[in-house]
Amino acid sequence: MNRLAAALASVIAMSACSHPSQQQAPAAVATSDATQMTFRTGGGPPGTAPDGSPSFGANYVAADKRGTLWFTIYNDDALGEISADGIRKYPLPKTATPHAGPFYIATNPVDGSMWFTQARVGKVATFDPCNPAKIVEYAVTPNLEWGLTVAHGSVWVAVVGPNAIAQVDPATHKVALHVLPTHGGHPEFVAAGPDGRIWFTEAGYGGFPPGSKIGALDPASGKIVEYVLPTKESSPQQIVAGPDGNMWFTEENSNEIGKIDLHTSKITEYQVPGQTGETKYLIHIAAGPKGSNTLWFTELGGYVNSISTSGTFGKPQHVDHRPFGIAAGADNRMWIAQSGTTGTTGSIAHLAVPGIAPGTLAKRCR
């Protein structure tokens, strides 16, 4: 599956305005423990996001420091907020680059600002969660951008064309490219590790065989170390720091969850249960809420599952509309962005975490 080619073939033109709109209609899903919350989409034809997925609904989701969550809506050029008040959608302001394609979103753990990639125009942008109408953009590269993370005073972005991890200085807008040693590595997602390094995955798309490496970048020296995965052409995707202090990642082509021990560099792969030959399309993975020893991951085929830090899988939960990004909320639930839609209705789902008492989200600060 050449997802880069699918991304380049996507041409969606939609207008943006600065006035927020709010639609909320929670509804229980009979086939699972998930609860759906809906929002109105732009009503145009479905398109494809940079990873080739239908992107008319929500793409990625992240919790902010205040206790709400934010998600991206690629085709609508919009952001969404999930709070105790429900869902509110914010089209990017008219001052933002039009048709930018907001895709991946993450939190600055220091000042609480939100950052997201604008995959269509080679930029990243940031906003204060209490003032989403004011967006500050940073030009990175004219090539496709994927995941990002904020750490060590910089924004780190996986950029496909230069085959590099871009380092953006928010104060000066300067960009430094750290080129991968492997030609055609196709970096996709990045995450700050507890060892102080910036970790990333190499999916190997874009005319090359699927990749089977992850890497780590030392912010101080710029040195990159790559680690070959035991399973060839497994196409690693999202990577995240786990509650056990190790880095965990999904492997799309091999239906595996991987872990690298940061003390020994040993890599362990866990086969996700399922039928032989079934491709689950594992994409996103996130640590569970505080007090949980689990990580949760999405399967584009319609399921969400968990794995404990000891390697034990939970019970698959059926979630409609192509579950994509996932994040733990301040209410101790797992929140899932769903890239599919029903007509002009997009949806966000949430699941309770076994053994963790549910709490509440914060109210909007506006």
C-alpha positions as CSV (number, residue, x, y, z in Angstrom):
1,M,0.0,0.0,0.0
2,N,1.8,3.2,-1.2
3,R,0.2,5.7,1.1
4,L,2.5,8.5,0.0
5,A,1.1,8.3,-3.5
6,A,-2.4,8.3,-2.2
7,A,-1.6,11.5,-0.3
8,L,-0.2,13.3,-3.3
9,A,-3.3,12.4,-5.3
10,S,-5.6,14.1,-2.8
11,V,-6.8,17.5,-3.9
12,I,-9.5,18.9,-1.6
13,A,-10.5,22.6,-1.6
14,M,-12.6,23.8,1.3
15,S,-13.1,27.3,2.8
16,A,-12.3,28.3,6.4
17,C,-13.7,30.8,8.7
18,S,-12.9,31.9,12.3
19,H,-16.3,31.3,13.9
20,P,-16.6,28.2,16.0
21,S,-19.6,25.9,15.7
22,Q,-20.8,23.3,18.2
23,Q,-22.7,20.1,17.6
24,Q,-22.9,17.4,20.3
25,A,-25.0,14.2,20.1
26,P,-23.6,11.4,22.3
27,A,-24.9,8.0,21.4
28,A,-24.1,4.5,22.8
29,V,-22.6,2.0,20.4
30,A,-24.4,-1.3,20.8
31,T,-21.6,-3.5,19.4
32,S,-19.0,-2.3,21.9
33,D,-18.2,-0.5,25.1
34,A,-17.5,2.6,23.1
35,T,-19.6,5.8,23.3
36,Q,-19.8,8.1,20.3
37,M,-19.9,11.9,20.2
38,T,-20.6,13.5,16.9
39,F,-19.8,16.7,15.1
40,R,-20.8,18.2,11.7
41,T,-18.3,17.9,8.9
42,G,-17.9,20.0,5.8
43,G,-20.1,17.9,3.6
44,G,-17.7,17.5,0.7
45,P,-16.5,14.3,-0.9
46,P,-14.1,12.1,1.2
47,G,-10.4,12.5,0.5
48,T,-7.2,11.0,1.7
49,A,-4.9,12.2,4.5
50,P,-1.1,11.9,4.1
51,D,-1.2,8.2,5.3
52,G,-3.8,7.4,2.6
53,S,-6.7,7.0,5.0
54,P,-10.2,8.5,4.3
55,S,-9.9,11.7,6.2
56,F,-13.3,13.3,6.2
57,G,-13.7,12.7,9.9
58,A,-11.2,13.2,12.7
59,N,-7.6,12.2,12.4
60,Y,-5.5,12.6,15.5
61,V,-6.4,13.5,19.1
62,A,-4.3,14.8,22.0
63,A,-5.0,15.9,25.6
64,D,-4.0,19.4,26.7
65,K,-2.7,20.3,30.1
66,R,-6.0,21.9,31.1
67,G,-8.0,18.7,31.0
68,T,-9.7,18.9,27.6
69,L,-8.7,17.2,24.3
70,W,-8.1,18.5,20.8
71,F,-8.4,16.7,17.4
72,T,-7.7,17.5,13.8
73,I,-10.1,17.4,10.9
74,Y,-7.9,17.3,7.8
75,N,-10.4,17.8,5.0
76,D,-12.3,20.6,6.8
77,D,-9.2,22.6,7.7
78,A,-10.5,22.6,11.3
79,L,-9.7,21.6,14.8
80,G,-12.1,20.2,17.4
81,E,-12.2,20.4,21.2
82,I,-13.7,17.8,23.5
83,S,-14.6,19.1,27.0
84,A,-17.2,18.7,29.7
85,D,-19.3,21.0,27.6
86,G,-19.3,18.6,24.6
87,I,-17.6,18.9,21.2
88,R,-16.9,22.2,19.5
89,K,-15.4,22.6,16.1
90,Y,-13.1,25.5,15.1
91,P,-12.3,26.1,11.4
92,L,-8.8,27.5,11.1
93,P,-9.0,31.3,11.1
94,K,-8.8,33.2,7.8
95,T,-5.3,34.4,8.7
96,A,-4.1,30.8,8.5
97,T,-2.8,29.2,5.3
98,P,-5.9,28.0,3.3
99,H,-6.3,24.2,2.6
100,A,-3.4,23.5,5.0
101,G,-4.6,20.0,6.0
102,P,-4.2,19.9,9.8
103,F,-3.1,16.3,10.6
104,Y,-1.1,15.3,13.6
105,I,-1.5,17.1,17.0
106,A,0.5,17.2,20.2
107,T,0.9,19.1,23.4
108,N,3.8,21.2,24.6
109,P,4.3,19.7,28.1
110,V,6.0,22.8,29.3
111,D,3.6,25.7,28.5
112,G,0.5,23.7,27.5
113,S,0.3,25.1,23.9
114,M,-1.0,22.8,21.2
115,W,1.0,22.1,18.0
116,F,-0.1,20.4,14.8
117,T,1.2,19.6,11.4
118,Q,-0.2,21.2,8.3
119,A,0.5,18.4,5.9
120,R,-0.6,20.0,2.7
121,V,1.6,23.1,2.9
122,G,4.7,21.9,4.8
123,K,4.1,23.9,8.0
124,V,3.5,23.4,11.6
125,A,1.3,25.6,13.7
126,T,0.5,26.3,17.3
127,F,-2.2,27.9,19.4
128,D,-3.2,28.5,23.0
129,P,-6.1,26.2,24.0
130,C,-7.9,29.2,25.4
131,N,-7.6,31.1,22.1
132,P,-7.8,28.7,19.1
133,A,-8.7,31.6,16.8
134,K,-5.1,32.8,16.9
135,I,-2.8,30.4,15.0
136,V,1.0,30.9,14.6
137,E,2.5,29.1,11.7
138,Y,6.1,27.9,11.0
139,A,7.3,27.0,7.6
140,V,9.3,23.7,7.8
141,T,9.6,22.1,4.3
142,P,7.5,22.0,1.1
143,N,7.3,18.2,1.5
144,L,4.8,16.1,3.4
145,E,4.9,16.2,7.2
146,W,3.7,13.5,9.5
147,G,4.1,13.3,13.3
148,L,5.6,15.8,15.7
149,T,6.6,16.2,19.3
150,V,7.6,19.1,21.5
151,A,10.7,18.6,23.7
152,H,14.0,20.2,24.7
153,G,12.7,23.7,23.6
154,S,12.1,22.6,20.0
155,V,9.4,21.1,17.8
156,W,10.5,17.9,16.2
157,V,8.8,16.9,12.9
158,A,9.0,13.8,10.7
159,V,9.4,15.1,7.1
160,V,9.1,12.7,4.2
161,G,10.8,14.4,1.2
162,P,14.1,15.3,2.9
163,N,14.0,11.9,4.7
164,A,14.8,13.7,7.9
165,I,13.7,14.8,11.3
166,A,13.2,18.6,11.3
167,Q,14.0,20.6,14.4
168,V,12.0,23.9,14.6
169,D,13.0,26.6,17.0
170,P,9.8,28.4,18.1
171,A,11.7,31.5,19.1
172,T,13.6,32.1,15.8
173,H,11.5,30.1,13.3
174,K,14.8,28.5,12.2
175,V,14.7,24.9,10.9
176,A,17.5,22.3,11.1
177,L,17.1,19.0,9.2
178,H,18.6,15.9,10.7
179,V,18.9,13.5,7.7
180,L,18.4,9.8,8.3
181,P,21.3,7.5,7.6
182,T,19.0,5.1,5.7
183,H,18.1,6.3,2.2
184,G,14.3,6.2,1.7
185,G,13.6,5.6,5.4
186,H,10.4,7.6,5.2
187,P,10.1,8.8,8.8
188,E,6.5,9.0,10.0
189,F,6.2,9.6,13.7
190,V,8.3,11.0,16.5
191,A,8.2,10.9,20.3
192,A,10.3,12.2,23.2
193,G,11.9,9.4,25.1
194,P,12.6,9.3,28.9
195,D,16.3,8.8,27.9
196,G,16.3,12.4,26.5
197,R,16.4,11.3,22.9
198,I,13.9,11.9,20.1
199,W,12.6,8.6,18.8
200,F,11.1,8.0,15.4
201,T,9.8,5.2,13.1
202,E,10.9,4.5,9.5
203,A,8.1,3.1,7.4
204,G,10.0,2.9,4.1
205,Y,7.2,4.0,1.8
206,G,7.5,6.3,-1.2
207,G,8.8,3.8,-3.9
208,F,10.9,1.8,-1.5
209,P,10.1,-1.5,0.3
210,P,8.4,-1.2,3.6
211,G,10.8,-0.3,6.3
212,S,11.8,-2.1,9.5
213,K,13.7,0.3,11.6
214,I,13.2,2.7,14.4
215,G,15.7,5.4,15.3
216,A,16.8,7.8,18.0
217,L,18.2,11.3,17.7
218,D,20.4,12.9,20.4
219,P,19.2,16.6,20.6
220,A,22.6,17.7,21.9
221,S,24.8,16.2,19.3
222,G,22.4,15.5,16.4
223,K,23.7,11.9,16.3
224,I,21.2,9.4,15.0
225,V,21.2,5.7,15.9
226,E,19.0,3.3,14.0
227,Y,17.7,-0.1,15.3
228,V,16.7,-2.9,12.9
229,L,13.5,-4.6,13.8
230,P,13.4,-8.5,14.0
231,T,10.5,-8.6,11.5
232,K,11.4,-7.5,8.0
233,E,9.3,-5.0,6.1
234,S,7.0,-4.5,9.1
235,S,6.4,-0.8,8.5
236,P,6.6,0.7,12.0
237,Q,4.1,3.5,12.6
238,Q,3.4,5.5,15.8
239,I,5.9,5.4,18.6
240,V,5.4,6.5,22.2
241,A,7.0,6.3,25.7
242,G,5.3,3.6,27.8
243,P,4.5,3.7,31.5
244,D,7.4,1.2,32.0
245,G,10.0,3.7,30.7
246,N,10.5,2.0,27.4
247,M,9.5,3.0,23.8
248,W,6.5,1.2,22.2
249,F,5.4,1.2,18.6
250,T,3.0,-0.3,16.1
251,E,4.0,-2.4,13.1
252,E,1.4,-2.0,10.4
253,N,2.4,-4.8,8.0
254,S,3.2,-7.5,10.5
255,N,0.3,-7.0,13.0
256,E,2.8,-6.6,15.9
257,I,3.3,-4.2,18.8
258,G,7.0,-3.6,19.3
259,K,9.0,-2.5,22.4
260,I,12.6,-1.4,22.7
261,D,14.2,-1.6,26.2
262,L,16.0,1.7,26.7
263,H,18.5,0.0,29.0
264,T,19.5,-2.9,26.8
265,S,18.3,-1.9,23.4
266,K,16.6,-5.2,23.1
267,I,13.6,-5.2,20.8
268,T,10.6,-7.4,21.6
269,E,7.6,-7.9,19.2
270,Y,4.2,-9.0,20.3
271,Q,1.9,-10.6,17.8
272,V,-1.6,-9.1,18.0
273,P,-4.2,-11.9,18.3
274,G,-6.4,-12.5,15.3
275,Q,-6.9,-14.7,12.2
276,T,-3.9,-15.9,10.3
277,G,-3.2,-13.7,7.3
278,E,-5.5,-10.9,8.5
279,T,-4.0,-7.4,8.1
280,K,-5.1,-5.2,11.0
281,Y,-3.4,-2.0,9.9
282,L,-2.1,-1.0,13.3
283,I,-1.5,2.7,13.3
284,H,-1.6,4.7,16.5
285,I,-0.6,3.8,20.0
286,A,-0.8,5.8,23.2
287,A,-0.1,5.2,26.9
288,G,-3.2,4.6,29.1
289,P,-4.2,7.1,31.9
290,K,-2.1,7.6,34.9
291,G,-2.1,4.5,37.1
292,S,-2.6,2.2,34.2
293,N,0.2,-0.2,33.0
294,T,-1.3,-0.5,29.5
295,L,-0.9,1.0,26.1
296,W,-3.8,1.3,23.7
297,F,-3.7,1.0,19.9
298,T,-6.1,1.4,17.0
299,E,-6.8,-1.0,14.1
300,L,-8.2,0.7,11.0
301,G,-10.4,-2.3,10.4
302,G,-12.6,-1.2,13.3
303,Y,-11.1,-2.2,16.6
304,V,-9.2,-0.7,19.6
305,N,-7.2,-2.9,21.9
306,S,-4.7,-2.7,24.7
307,I,-1.4,-4.3,25.7
308,S,0.1,-4.4,29.2
309,T,3.7,-3.6,29.8
310,S,4.2,-7.3,30.4
311,G,3.0,-8.1,26.9
312,T,-0.6,-9.3,27.6
313,F,-3.3,-8.2,25.2
314,G,-6.7,-7.0,26.3
315,K,-10.1,-7.7,24.7
316,P,-10.6,-6.1,21.3
317,Q,-13.3,-3.4,21.3
318,H,-15.3,-2.8,18.2
319,V,-15.4,0.9,17.2
320,D,-17.1,2.1,14.0
321,H,-15.9,4.6,11.4
322,R,-12.2,3.6,11.1
323,P,-10.6,4.3,14.5
324,F,-7.4,6.3,14.0
325,G,-5.7,8.5,16.6
326,I,-6.0,7.7,20.3
327,A,-5.2,9.4,23.5
328,A,-5.8,9.2,27.2
329,G,-8.0,12.0,28.6
330,A,-8.0,13.7,32.0
331,D,-11.2,11.7,32.7
332,N,-9.2,8.5,32.6
333,R,-10.9,7.3,29.4
334,M,-9.3,6.5,26.1
335,W,-10.5,8.8,23.3
336,I,-10.5,7.7,19.7
337,A,-10.5,9.9,16.6
338,Q,-12.5,8.2,13.8
339,S,-11.4,9.0,10.2
340,G,-14.6,7.7,8.6
341,T,-18.0,9.4,8.7
342,T,-21.7,8.8,8.3
343,G,-22.8,11.2,5.7
344,T,-21.8,14.6,7.0
345,T,-21.4,13.5,10.6
346,G,-18.0,12.8,12.1
347,S,-17.5,11.1,15.4
348,I,-15.2,10.7,18.4
349,A,-15.4,7.6,20.6
350,H,-14.3,7.0,24.1
351,L,-13.7,3.8,26.1
352,A,-13.4,3.1,29.8
353,V,-10.1,1.6,31.0
354,P,-10.6,-1.5,33.1
355,G,-9.5,-1.0,36.7
356,I,-9.3,2.8,36.4
357,A,-12.2,4.9,37.8
358,P,-13.6,7.3,35.2
359,G,-13.3,11.0,36.0
360,T,-14.4,14.2,34.2
361,L,-13.0,16.5,31.6
362,A,-12.4,20.2,32.2
363,K,-14.8,22.8,30.9
364,R,-13.8,25.1,28.0
365,C,-11.9,28.1,29.2
366,R,-13.7,30.5,26.8
